[in-house]
Amino acid sequence: MKIGLELAEFGWDGGPAGMGRTLKQIARVADDAGFDLIGVGDHVWQGPHAGGPEQPQLECFTTLAVIAAHTRRCRVAPVVAGVHFRQPALLAKTVTTLDVLSGGRAMLGVGAGWYADEATGMGFPFPPLAQRFEMLEETLQICLRLWDGERGDERPFEGAHYRLERPLNLPQSLTRPHPPIMIGGDGRKTLRLVARYADACNVYPGPDVEAKLDLLRTYCAEEGRDYDAIEKSAIFPLTVGTDGTGVAELTGELRRWADAGIQTAIGIVSSTDPVRQMELIGEKVIPAVADL
Protein backbone atom coordinates (compact mmCIF):
# COMPACT_ATOMS: atom_id res chain seq x y z
CA MET A 1 0.00 0.00 0.00
CA LYS A 2 1.14 3.51 -0.83
CA ILE A 3 0.55 6.41 1.55
CA GLY A 4 -0.38 9.88 0.39
CA LEU A 5 -1.08 13.11 2.21
CA GLU A 6 -3.82 15.66 1.73
CA LEU A 7 -3.32 19.13 3.18
CA ALA A 8 -6.82 20.21 4.10
CA GLU A 9 -6.34 22.09 7.38
CA PHE A 10 -3.99 25.03 7.85
CA GLY A 11 -4.31 26.07 11.48
CA TRP A 12 -0.62 25.48 12.02
CA ASP A 13 1.62 26.83 14.76
CA GLY A 14 3.01 30.21 13.76
CA GLY A 15 -0.11 31.46 11.95
CA PRO A 16 0.01 33.05 8.48
CA ALA A 17 3.52 34.41 8.97
CA GLY A 18 4.83 30.87 9.42
CA MET A 19 2.72 29.10 6.78
CA GLY A 20 5.33 29.29 4.03
CA ARG A 21 8.02 27.85 6.28
CA THR A 22 5.73 25.10 7.57
CA LEU A 23 4.58 24.16 4.08
CA LYS A 24 8.15 23.80 2.85
CA GLN A 25 8.99 21.62 5.86
CA ILE A 26 5.96 19.41 5.28
CA ALA A 27 6.88 18.99 1.61
CA ARG A 28 10.51 18.08 2.30
CA VAL A 29 9.77 15.76 5.20
CA ALA A 30 6.92 13.96 3.41
CA ASP A 31 8.98 13.56 0.23
CA ASP A 32 11.99 12.21 2.13
CA ALA A 33 9.80 9.95 4.29
CA GLY A 34 8.38 8.11 1.28
CA PHE A 35 4.91 9.60 0.93
CA ASP A 36 3.74 8.77 -2.59
CA LEU A 37 1.56 11.84 -3.11
CA ILE A 38 0.95 15.25 -1.58
CA GLY A 39 -2.46 16.65 -2.37
CA VAL A 40 -4.20 19.88 -1.44
CA GLY A 41 -7.92 20.36 -0.98
CA ASP A 42 -9.45 22.71 -3.54
CA HIS A 43 -11.37 25.29 -1.54
CA VAL A 44 -11.41 29.02 -0.88
CA TRP A 45 -13.21 28.60 2.47
CA GLN A 46 -12.35 26.04 5.10
CA GLY A 47 -14.98 23.33 5.33
CA PRO A 48 -17.45 22.84 8.19
CA HIS A 49 -15.66 19.61 9.19
CA ALA A 50 -12.58 21.69 10.13
CA GLY A 51 -14.13 24.73 11.77
CA GLY A 52 -15.77 26.43 8.81
CA PRO A 53 -14.93 29.62 6.90
CA GLU A 54 -13.48 31.44 9.90
CA GLN A 55 -10.52 29.03 9.79
CA PRO A 56 -7.57 29.48 7.38
CA GLN A 57 -7.62 27.97 3.90
CA LEU A 58 -4.85 28.24 1.29
CA GLU A 59 -5.61 28.25 -2.44
CA CYS A 60 -4.96 24.84 -3.95
CA PHE A 61 -2.77 25.32 -7.01
CA THR A 62 -0.57 28.06 -5.56
CA THR A 63 0.11 25.73 -2.65
CA LEU A 64 0.83 22.80 -4.97
CA ALA A 65 3.37 24.90 -6.87
CA VAL A 66 5.29 25.59 -3.66
CA ILE A 67 5.14 21.89 -2.74
CA ALA A 68 6.43 20.90 -6.17
CA ALA A 69 9.35 23.30 -5.81
CA HIS A 70 10.41 21.69 -2.53
CA THR A 71 10.00 18.00 -3.45
CA ARG A 72 11.86 15.64 -5.76
CA ARG A 73 9.89 12.43 -6.17
CA CYS A 74 6.29 12.49 -4.85
CA ARG A 75 3.25 13.14 -7.01
CA VAL A 76 1.36 16.41 -6.55
CA ALA A 77 -2.38 16.83 -7.10
CA PRO A 78 -5.53 18.71 -6.19
CA VAL A 79 -7.64 16.36 -4.06
CA VAL A 80 -9.89 17.17 -5.70
CA ALA A 81 -10.55 20.22 -7.93
CA GLY A 82 -14.16 21.38 -7.91
CA VAL A 83 -15.49 21.47 -11.46
CA HIS A 84 -17.39 24.70 -10.79
CA PHE A 85 -14.30 26.77 -9.93
CA ARG A 86 -12.57 26.94 -13.34
CA GLN A 87 -13.18 26.70 -17.04
CA PRO A 88 -11.95 23.26 -18.24
CA ALA A 89 -9.23 24.69 -20.49
CA LEU A 90 -7.79 26.70 -17.61
CA LEU A 91 -7.85 23.61 -15.39
CA ALA A 92 -6.01 21.58 -18.05
CA LYS A 93 -3.48 24.39 -18.57
CA THR A 94 -2.88 24.70 -14.83
CA VAL A 95 -2.28 20.96 -14.39
CA THR A 96 -0.09 20.91 -17.50
CA THR A 97 2.02 23.72 -16.07
CA LEU A 98 2.30 21.94 -12.73
CA ASP A 99 3.38 18.77 -14.55
CA VAL A 100 6.00 20.58 -16.63
CA LEU A 101 7.47 22.53 -13.72
CA SER A 102 7.50 19.50 -11.38
CA GLY A 103 9.30 17.29 -13.88
CA GLY A 104 6.28 15.15 -14.72
CA ARG A 105 4.76 14.56 -11.26
CA ALA A 106 1.30 16.15 -11.54
CA MET A 107 -2.09 14.45 -11.34
CA LEU A 108 -5.51 15.90 -12.08
CA GLY A 109 -7.87 15.19 -9.22
CA VAL A 110 -11.36 16.43 -10.04
CA GLY A 111 -14.91 16.09 -8.81
CA ALA A 112 -18.39 17.58 -8.96
CA GLY A 113 -17.92 19.81 -5.88
CA TRP A 114 -20.05 19.95 -2.77
CA TYR A 115 -19.64 23.14 -0.68
CA ALA A 116 -22.57 25.33 -1.72
CA ASP A 117 -22.11 27.98 0.99
CA GLU A 118 -18.49 28.52 -0.09
CA ALA A 119 -19.48 28.97 -3.72
CA THR A 120 -22.35 31.37 -3.13
CA GLY A 121 -20.45 33.24 -0.44
CA MET A 122 -17.53 33.91 -2.77
CA GLY A 123 -19.50 34.44 -5.97
CA PHE A 124 -18.81 31.17 -7.82
CA PRO A 125 -21.65 29.62 -9.81
CA PHE A 126 -22.94 26.43 -8.20
CA PRO A 127 -25.48 24.72 -10.45
CA PRO A 128 -27.57 21.75 -9.30
CA LEU A 129 -25.73 18.46 -8.85
CA ALA A 130 -27.03 16.88 -12.06
CA GLN A 131 -25.68 19.84 -14.06
CA ARG A 132 -22.35 19.72 -12.24
CA PHE A 133 -21.99 16.08 -13.28
CA GLU A 134 -22.64 17.10 -16.88
CA MET A 135 -19.97 19.78 -16.50
CA LEU A 136 -17.61 17.22 -14.97
CA GLU A 137 -17.94 14.86 -17.92
CA GLU A 138 -17.39 17.67 -20.43
CA THR A 139 -14.39 18.86 -18.40
CA LEU A 140 -12.85 15.38 -18.59
CA GLN A 141 -13.45 15.26 -22.34
CA ILE A 142 -11.87 18.70 -22.83
CA CYS A 143 -8.82 17.90 -20.69
CA LEU A 144 -8.21 14.70 -22.62
CA ARG A 145 -8.60 16.57 -25.90
CA LEU A 146 -6.11 19.24 -24.79
CA TRP A 147 -3.63 16.49 -23.84
CA ASP A 148 -4.03 14.65 -27.14
CA GLY A 149 -0.88 14.44 -29.26
CA GLU A 150 1.84 17.06 -29.43
CA ARG A 151 -0.44 20.12 -29.49
CA GLY A 152 -3.87 18.98 -28.37
CA ASP A 153 -6.78 17.94 -30.58
CA GLU A 154 -7.45 21.32 -32.15
CA ARG A 155 -10.87 20.51 -33.54
CA PRO A 156 -13.64 22.66 -32.03
CA PHE A 157 -15.41 21.27 -28.97
CA GLU A 158 -19.14 21.88 -28.73
CA GLY A 159 -20.78 20.77 -25.49
CA ALA A 160 -23.88 21.67 -23.55
CA HIS A 161 -21.85 23.76 -21.09
CA TYR A 162 -18.54 24.58 -22.78
CA ARG A 163 -17.40 25.62 -26.24
CA LEU A 164 -13.78 25.73 -27.42
CA GLU A 165 -12.96 26.95 -30.91
CA ARG A 166 -9.38 25.64 -30.86
CA PRO A 167 -8.19 23.28 -28.06
CA LEU A 168 -4.47 24.04 -28.34
CA ASN A 169 -2.18 23.23 -25.42
CA LEU A 170 1.51 24.20 -25.57
CA PRO A 171 3.71 23.18 -23.94
CA GLN A 172 2.30 19.71 -23.58
CA SER A 173 2.56 17.79 -20.33
CA LEU A 174 5.72 15.80 -19.69
CA THR A 175 3.61 12.89 -18.47
CA ARG A 176 2.34 11.05 -21.54
CA PRO A 177 -0.21 10.41 -22.77
CA HIS A 178 -1.44 12.79 -20.06
CA PRO A 179 -1.22 13.45 -16.31
CA PRO A 180 -3.15 10.72 -14.48
CA ILE A 181 -6.79 11.59 -13.81
CA MET A 182 -8.32 10.85 -10.41
CA ILE A 183 -12.06 11.37 -9.86
CA GLY A 184 -13.19 11.91 -6.27
CA GLY A 185 -16.38 10.38 -4.88
CA ASP A 186 -17.98 6.95 -4.91
CA GLY A 187 -21.57 7.34 -6.10
CA ARG A 188 -22.86 5.52 -9.16
CA LYS A 189 -22.44 8.48 -11.52
CA THR A 190 -18.93 9.12 -10.27
CA LEU A 191 -17.83 5.49 -10.60
CA ARG A 192 -19.25 5.36 -14.12
CA LEU A 193 -17.10 8.37 -15.04
CA VAL A 194 -14.07 6.70 -13.43
CA ALA A 195 -14.58 3.64 -15.61
CA ARG A 196 -15.00 5.79 -18.70
CA TYR A 197 -12.23 8.39 -18.25
CA ALA A 198 -10.04 8.06 -15.15
CA ASP A 199 -6.81 6.43 -14.07
CA ALA A 200 -7.69 6.46 -10.37
CA CYS A 201 -10.70 6.71 -8.09
CA ASN A 202 -10.78 8.28 -4.65
CA VAL A 203 -13.51 6.82 -2.46
CA TYR A 204 -14.61 7.32 1.12
CA PRO A 205 -13.80 4.48 3.52
CA GLY A 206 -16.68 2.60 5.04
CA PRO A 207 -18.31 -0.82 5.27
CA ASP A 208 -19.44 -0.60 1.63
CA VAL A 209 -15.99 -0.05 0.08
CA GLU A 210 -15.82 -3.55 -1.37
CA ALA A 211 -19.31 -3.18 -2.84
CA LYS A 212 -18.31 0.16 -4.41
CA LEU A 213 -15.21 -1.39 -5.95
CA ASP A 214 -17.27 -4.33 -7.25
CA LEU A 215 -19.57 -1.79 -8.92
CA LEU A 216 -16.55 -0.10 -10.47
CA ARG A 217 -15.40 -3.49 -11.77
CA THR A 218 -18.81 -3.94 -13.42
CA TYR A 219 -18.67 -0.51 -15.02
CA CYS A 220 -15.13 -1.15 -16.27
CA ALA A 221 -16.32 -4.33 -18.00
CA GLU A 222 -19.16 -2.41 -19.64
CA GLU A 223 -16.81 0.36 -20.78
CA GLY A 224 -14.09 -2.00 -21.99
CA ARG A 225 -11.60 -0.78 -19.36
CA ASP A 226 -9.09 -2.83 -17.41
CA TYR A 227 -10.26 -2.63 -13.79
CA ASP A 228 -6.79 -3.55 -12.52
CA ALA A 229 -5.26 -0.56 -14.35
CA ILE A 230 -7.27 1.90 -12.22
CA GLU A 231 -5.64 2.97 -8.96
CA LYS A 232 -7.98 2.57 -5.99
CA SER A 233 -7.42 5.21 -3.35
CA ALA A 234 -9.35 6.22 -0.25
CA ILE A 235 -9.16 9.32 1.90
CA PHE A 236 -9.36 9.36 5.69
CA PRO A 237 -7.61 10.85 8.74
CA LEU A 238 -4.05 9.78 9.54
CA THR A 239 -3.43 10.22 13.25
CA VAL A 240 -0.58 8.72 15.24
CA GLY A 241 -0.35 11.11 18.19
CA THR A 242 2.62 13.26 19.10
CA ASP A 243 4.33 10.28 20.75
CA GLY A 244 3.41 7.64 18.17
CA THR A 245 0.93 5.83 20.42
CA GLY A 246 -1.55 5.53 17.54
CA VAL A 247 0.82 3.80 15.13
CA ALA A 248 -0.39 0.24 15.75
CA GLU A 249 -4.05 1.21 15.45
CA LEU A 250 -3.46 3.15 12.21
CA THR A 251 -1.38 0.34 10.71
CA GLY A 252 -4.13 -2.16 11.49
CA GLU A 253 -6.72 0.08 9.88
CA LEU A 254 -4.62 0.42 6.74
CA ARG A 255 -4.25 -3.35 6.53
CA ARG A 256 -8.04 -3.73 6.65
CA TRP A 257 -8.46 -1.24 3.80
CA ALA A 258 -5.77 -2.98 1.78
CA ASP A 259 -7.65 -6.27 2.23
CA ALA A 260 -10.76 -4.49 0.89
CA GLY A 261 -8.91 -3.50 -2.29
CA ILE A 262 -7.54 -0.04 -1.51
CA GLN A 263 -4.06 0.50 -2.94
CA THR A 264 -3.34 4.09 -1.88
CA ALA A 265 -4.38 5.70 1.41
CA ILE A 266 -4.55 9.48 1.17
CA GLY A 267 -4.43 10.76 4.72
CA ILE A 268 -5.62 14.04 6.17
CA VAL A 269 -3.39 15.08 9.05
CA SER A 270 -5.12 17.25 11.66
CA SER A 271 -2.43 18.73 13.85
CA THR A 272 -0.97 22.10 14.74
CA ASP A 273 2.43 20.40 14.25
CA PRO A 274 1.98 18.44 11.00
CA VAL A 275 5.74 18.07 10.44
CA ARG A 276 6.04 15.83 13.49
CA GLN A 277 3.12 13.72 12.24
CA MET A 278 4.87 13.32 8.86
CA GLU A 279 8.04 12.18 10.57
CA LEU A 280 6.26 9.56 12.68
CA ILE A 281 4.18 8.21 9.78
CA GLY A 282 7.25 8.04 7.58
CA GLU A 283 9.29 6.27 10.23
CA LYS A 284 6.73 3.82 11.60
CA VAL A 285 3.71 3.46 9.29
CA ILE A 286 4.93 3.63 5.68
CA PRO A 287 7.47 0.78 6.11
CA ALA A 288 4.89 -1.34 7.95
CA VAL A 289 2.36 -1.26 5.10
CA ALA A 290 4.70 -1.12 2.10
CA ASP A 291 4.28 -4.82 1.37
CA LEU A 292 0.46 -4.80 1.38
C-alpha positions as CSV (number, residue, x, y, z in Angstrom):
1,M,0.0,0.0,0.0
2,K,1.1,3.5,-0.8
3,I,0.6,6.4,1.5
4,G,-0.4,9.9,0.4
5,L,-1.1,13.1,2.2
6,E,-3.8,15.7,1.7
7,L,-3.3,19.1,3.2
8,A,-6.8,20.2,4.1
9,E,-6.3,22.1,7.4
10,F,-4.0,25.0,7.9
11,G,-4.3,26.1,11.5
12,W,-0.6,25.5,12.0
13,D,1.6,26.8,14.8
14,G,3.0,30.2,13.8
15,G,-0.1,31.5,11.9
16,P,0.0,33.1,8.5
17,A,3.5,34.4,9.0
18,G,4.8,30.9,9.4
19,M,2.7,29.1,6.8
20,G,5.3,29.3,4.0
21,R,8.0,27.9,6.3
22,T,5.7,25.1,7.6
23,L,4.6,24.2,4.1
24,K,8.2,23.8,2.9
25,Q,9.0,21.6,5.9
26,I,6.0,19.4,5.3
27,A,6.9,19.0,1.6
28,R,10.5,18.1,2.3
29,V,9.8,15.8,5.2
30,A,6.9,14.0,3.4
31,D,9.0,13.6,0.2
32,D,12.0,12.2,2.1
33,A,9.8,10.0,4.3
34,G,8.4,8.1,1.3
35,F,4.9,9.6,0.9
36,D,3.7,8.8,-2.6
37,L,1.6,11.8,-3.1
38,I,1.0,15.3,-1.6
39,G,-2.5,16.6,-2.4
40,V,-4.2,19.9,-1.4
41,G,-7.9,20.4,-1.0
42,D,-9.5,22.7,-3.5
43,H,-11.4,25.3,-1.5
44,V,-11.4,29.0,-0.9
45,W,-13.2,28.6,2.5
46,Q,-12.4,26.0,5.1
47,G,-15.0,23.3,5.3
48,P,-17.4,22.8,8.2
49,H,-15.7,19.6,9.2
50,A,-12.6,21.7,10.1
51,G,-14.1,24.7,11.8
52,G,-15.8,26.4,8.8
53,P,-14.9,29.6,6.9
54,E,-13.5,31.4,9.9
55,Q,-10.5,29.0,9.8
56,P,-7.6,29.5,7.4
57,Q,-7.6,28.0,3.9
58,L,-4.9,28.2,1.3
59,E,-5.6,28.3,-2.4
60,C,-5.0,24.8,-4.0
61,F,-2.8,25.3,-7.0
62,T,-0.6,28.1,-5.6
63,T,0.1,25.7,-2.6
64,L,0.8,22.8,-5.0
65,A,3.4,24.9,-6.9
66,V,5.3,25.6,-3.7
67,I,5.1,21.9,-2.7
68,A,6.4,20.9,-6.2
69,A,9.3,23.3,-5.8
70,H,10.4,21.7,-2.5
71,T,10.0,18.0,-3.4
72,R,11.9,15.6,-5.8
73,R,9.9,12.4,-6.2
74,C,6.3,12.5,-4.9
75,R,3.2,13.1,-7.0
76,V,1.4,16.4,-6.5
77,A,-2.4,16.8,-7.1
78,P,-5.5,18.7,-6.2
79,V,-7.6,16.4,-4.1
80,V,-9.9,17.2,-5.7
81,A,-10.5,20.2,-7.9
82,G,-14.2,21.4,-7.9
83,V,-15.5,21.5,-11.5
84,H,-17.4,24.7,-10.8
85,F,-14.3,26.8,-9.9
86,R,-12.6,26.9,-13.3
87,Q,-13.2,26.7,-17.0
88,P,-11.9,23.3,-18.2
89,A,-9.2,24.7,-20.5
90,L,-7.8,26.7,-17.6
91,L,-7.8,23.6,-15.4
92,A,-6.0,21.6,-18.0
93,K,-3.5,24.4,-18.6
94,T,-2.9,24.7,-14.8
95,V,-2.3,21.0,-14.4
96,T,-0.1,20.9,-17.5
97,T,2.0,23.7,-16.1
98,L,2.3,21.9,-12.7
99,D,3.4,18.8,-14.5
100,V,6.0,20.6,-16.6
101,L,7.5,22.5,-13.7
102,S,7.5,19.5,-11.4
103,G,9.3,17.3,-13.9
104,G,6.3,15.1,-14.7
105,R,4.8,14.6,-11.3
106,A,1.3,16.2,-11.5
107,M,-2.1,14.5,-11.3
108,L,-5.5,15.9,-12.1
109,G,-7.9,15.2,-9.2
110,V,-11.4,16.4,-10.0
111,G,-14.9,16.1,-8.8
112,A,-18.4,17.6,-9.0
113,G,-17.9,19.8,-5.9
114,W,-20.0,19.9,-2.8
115,Y,-19.6,23.1,-0.7
116,A,-22.6,25.3,-1.7
117,D,-22.1,28.0,1.0
118,E,-18.5,28.5,-0.1
119,A,-19.5,29.0,-3.7
120,T,-22.4,31.4,-3.1
121,G,-20.5,33.2,-0.4
122,M,-17.5,33.9,-2.8
123,G,-19.5,34.4,-6.0
124,F,-18.8,31.2,-7.8
125,P,-21.7,29.6,-9.8
126,F,-22.9,26.4,-8.2
127,P,-25.5,24.7,-10.5
128,P,-27.6,21.7,-9.3
129,L,-25.7,18.5,-8.9
130,A,-27.0,16.9,-12.1
131,Q,-25.7,19.8,-14.1
132,R,-22.4,19.7,-12.2
133,F,-22.0,16.1,-13.3
134,E,-22.6,17.1,-16.9
135,M,-20.0,19.8,-16.5
136,L,-17.6,17.2,-15.0
137,E,-17.9,14.9,-17.9
138,E,-17.4,17.7,-20.4
139,T,-14.4,18.9,-18.4
140,L,-12.9,15.4,-18.6
141,Q,-13.4,15.3,-22.3
142,I,-11.9,18.7,-22.8
143,C,-8.8,17.9,-20.7
144,L,-8.2,14.7,-22.6
145,R,-8.6,16.6,-25.9
146,L,-6.1,19.2,-24.8
147,W,-3.6,16.5,-23.8
148,D,-4.0,14.6,-27.1
149,G,-0.9,14.4,-29.3
150,E,1.8,17.1,-29.4
151,R,-0.4,20.1,-29.5
152,G,-3.9,19.0,-28.4
153,D,-6.8,17.9,-30.6
154,E,-7.4,21.3,-32.2
155,R,-10.9,20.5,-33.5
156,P,-13.6,22.7,-32.0
157,F,-15.4,21.3,-29.0
158,E,-19.1,21.9,-28.7
159,G,-20.8,20.8,-25.5
160,A,-23.9,21.7,-23.6
161,H,-21.9,23.8,-21.1
162,Y,-18.5,24.6,-22.8
163,R,-17.4,25.6,-26.2
164,L,-13.8,25.7,-27.4
165,E,-13.0,27.0,-30.9
166,R,-9.4,25.6,-30.9
167,P,-8.2,23.3,-28.1
168,L,-4.5,24.0,-28.3
169,N,-2.2,23.2,-25.4
170,L,1.5,24.2,-25.6
171,P,3.7,23.2,-23.9
172,Q,2.3,19.7,-23.6
173,S,2.6,17.8,-20.3
174,L,5.7,15.8,-19.7
175,T,3.6,12.9,-18.5
176,R,2.3,11.0,-21.5
177,P,-0.2,10.4,-22.8
178,H,-1.4,12.8,-20.1
179,P,-1.2,13.4,-16.3
180,P,-3.2,10.7,-14.5
181,I,-6.8,11.6,-13.8
182,M,-8.3,10.9,-10.4
183,I,-12.1,11.4,-9.9
184,G,-13.2,11.9,-6.3
185,G,-16.4,10.4,-4.9
186,D,-18.0,7.0,-4.9
187,G,-21.6,7.3,-6.1
188,R,-22.9,5.5,-9.2
189,K,-22.4,8.5,-11.5
190,T,-18.9,9.1,-10.3
191,L,-17.8,5.5,-10.6
192,R,-19.2,5.4,-14.1
193,L,-17.1,8.4,-15.0
194,V,-14.1,6.7,-13.4
195,A,-14.6,3.6,-15.6
196,R,-15.0,5.8,-18.7
197,Y,-12.2,8.4,-18.3
198,A,-10.0,8.1,-15.1
199,D,-6.8,6.4,-14.1
200,A,-7.7,6.5,-10.4
201,C,-10.7,6.7,-8.1
202,N,-10.8,8.3,-4.7
203,V,-13.5,6.8,-2.5
204,Y,-14.6,7.3,1.1
205,P,-13.8,4.5,3.5
206,G,-16.7,2.6,5.0
207,P,-18.3,-0.8,5.3
208,D,-19.4,-0.6,1.6
209,V,-16.0,-0.1,0.1
210,E,-15.8,-3.6,-1.4
211,A,-19.3,-3.2,-2.8
212,K,-18.3,0.2,-4.4
213,L,-15.2,-1.4,-6.0
214,D,-17.3,-4.3,-7.2
215,L,-19.6,-1.8,-8.9
216,L,-16.5,-0.1,-10.5
217,R,-15.4,-3.5,-11.8
218,T,-18.8,-3.9,-13.4
219,Y,-18.7,-0.5,-15.0
220,C,-15.1,-1.2,-16.3
221,A,-16.3,-4.3,-18.0
222,E,-19.2,-2.4,-19.6
223,E,-16.8,0.4,-20.8
224,G,-14.1,-2.0,-22.0
225,R,-11.6,-0.8,-19.4
226,D,-9.1,-2.8,-17.4
227,Y,-10.3,-2.6,-13.8
228,D,-6.8,-3.5,-12.5
229,A,-5.3,-0.6,-14.4
230,I,-7.3,1.9,-12.2
231,E,-5.6,3.0,-9.0
232,K,-8.0,2.6,-6.0
233,S,-7.4,5.2,-3.3
234,A,-9.4,6.2,-0.3
235,I,-9.2,9.3,1.9
236,F,-9.4,9.4,5.7
237,P,-7.6,10.9,8.7
238,L,-4.0,9.8,9.5
239,T,-3.4,10.2,13.3
240,V,-0.6,8.7,15.2
241,G,-0.4,11.1,18.2
242,T,2.6,13.3,19.1
243,D,4.3,10.3,20.7
244,G,3.4,7.6,18.2
245,T,0.9,5.8,20.4
246,G,-1.6,5.5,17.5
247,V,0.8,3.8,15.1
248,A,-0.4,0.2,15.7
249,E,-4.1,1.2,15.5
250,L,-3.5,3.1,12.2
251,T,-1.4,0.3,10.7
252,G,-4.1,-2.2,11.5
253,E,-6.7,0.1,9.9
254,L,-4.6,0.4,6.7
255,R,-4.2,-3.4,6.5
256,R,-8.0,-3.7,6.6
257,W,-8.5,-1.2,3.8
258,A,-5.8,-3.0,1.8
259,D,-7.7,-6.3,2.2
260,A,-10.8,-4.5,0.9
261,G,-8.9,-3.5,-2.3
262,I,-7.5,0.0,-1.5
263,Q,-4.1,0.5,-2.9
264,T,-3.3,4.1,-1.9
265,A,-4.4,5.7,1.4
266,I,-4.6,9.5,1.2
267,G,-4.4,10.8,4.7
268,I,-5.6,14.0,6.2
269,V,-3.4,15.1,9.0
270,S,-5.1,17.2,11.7
271,S,-2.4,18.7,13.8
272,T,-1.0,22.1,14.7
273,D,2.4,20.4,14.2
274,P,2.0,18.4,11.0
275,V,5.7,18.1,10.4
276,R,6.0,15.8,13.5
277,Q,3.1,13.7,12.2
278,M,4.9,13.3,8.9
279,E,8.0,12.2,10.6
280,L,6.3,9.6,12.7
281,I,4.2,8.2,9.8
282,G,7.3,8.0,7.6
283,E,9.3,6.3,10.2
284,K,6.7,3.8,11.6
285,V,3.7,3.5,9.3
286,I,4.9,3.6,5.7
287,P,7.5,0.8,6.1
288,A,4.9,-1.3,7.9
289,V,2.4,-1.3,5.1
290,A,4.7,-1.1,2.1
291,D,4.3,-4.8,1.4
292,L,0.5,-4.8,1.4
